[in-house]
Amino acid sequence: MNTHFTLAEIHLQLKRWPAETNFINLQAWDAVDELLLTEAFRQLEMLSVSERSALPVLLLNDQFGALTCALIARYPELTLVHSSDSYISQQACLANLQLNQLATKQLTFIDSLAPLPDSAALTLLRVPRDHGFLGFQLQQLAPLITNSQQLIVAARARDIHKNLLQLFSQHIGPSKASLAIRKCRYLHCQPAAVQQKPQSLWPKIWPLTGTGLQLVNHANVFSGEKLDVGARFFLQHLPETQAGEQLVDLGCGNGVLGLSALAANTELVVTFCDESAMAVASAQQSVQLSLPKLLPNCTFLQDDGLSKLADQSMNWVLCNPPFHQQDTVTTHLARQMFTDAFRALKPGGKLRIVANRHLPYAQELTQLFGGVRCLASHPKFVILESERRR
């Protein structure tokens, strides 16, 4: 894995997160980051030191801290605001700042639901893969962008198409893509007075059919208006729990698994955990809307895996693990979830997951727990369970 980042006169060591994972052919930055920084450097060079320190630079969706670290390394006088929905991205950014001995006193982290600054000298935007989330961010940004130089947008060339340009035009103003540069493109937006502010579509609230429960989905939460097939299959195979048992909905999304388990056993104690700020907020609002009297039974955590939970403290971990990180298909997040679940489970506690049939999770659970059972099978999915031995 290449960790040496060089751009202009900047030389940094940058690592993906989690740092201990062996990312064989992956690195902590890409050509999109380099395009954003190249244009940011060009514009910042035209300003004096006092002008650069007058207003903050806003960074949206900095995946592993490449944008933040490079800007601080070159312009230590800058005030930066790092906005992300991802706890992992924030932790990666902090780790890379520490790795390069860069100061953080003028850096502020905010999550995706927090208000943006009232004004910014520059805004750097990596286009996220979810267009619902992008629309939400553009609606947040619209009041800040008053001229074409304030917003620097880049994405992979294959991700820029007519619908994407229409989304920028709807929220910011007329937009067009540059020629391709290393398989990436800039988006040039000309801010315009929008005649009518688009109505926010988020959060979405929808019923879980046949249950009386309602689910809340913020913009960056998977399965925005209906359950995916894997989650529907999992709901048919939830465990029977006992009063007072501790259950974790790991990678909770809108909280459908934990909420359904809580509805079946109102004396259950449930922890909803996800690395997405919007997911944790969605799960909390789903419980508040559906089972408000049971909120005291619940804890909501934004976390990298289960790092904030004590060892051997849980009876159950339920998980529908992801197999991608940002734009990269990978199973390392699932492996980390399984390892964290093993540590957090009491002796006799159980991890139950739904997984795509083709993924090698049965072998990994067998190696970690010493055994695995297939509880149910579907043309595309399986329900697997492993027990932490006494």
Order of alpha helices (4+ residues) and beta strands (2+ residues): beta-beta-alpha-alpha-beta-alpha-beta-alpha-beta-beta-alpha-beta-alpha-beta-beta-beta-beta-alpha-beta-alpha-beta-alpha-beta-beta-beta-beta-alpha-beta-alpha-beta-beta
